[in-house]
């Protein structure tokens, strides 16, 4: 295999890895958003209940606490499963894992740069 062919294969493999990495990130993001929405709904429900009846009974407080802990444990378990899957994938495919990590890092850096540039614009508008 000559250099040109190697570059072509590497480029093709990198695109494949990026697609797989993006799919994994999107899937985990959806799971995290769903769990976050569930937790937010439970917290809002509890807050509304507390707001409605400031004299919440100890039993109700315990019930709310138990629900929050249960949801937390669900999220924790899901994240542990995902971490184990990722660890197994990394051990099985170290080169691909490195490429995925680099792609994710670049995406996060880009997102952070956009976020910071937008927040700088908002600060400058407020000063004017």
Buried (B, 14 or more C-beta within 10 A) or exposed (E): EEEEEEEEEEEEEBEEBBEBBBEBBEEBEEBBEEBEEEBEEBBEEBEEEBEEEEEBEEEBEEBBEEBBEEBEEEBEEBBEEBEEEBEEBBEEBEEBBEBBEBBBEEBEEEEEEEEEEEEEEEEEEEEE
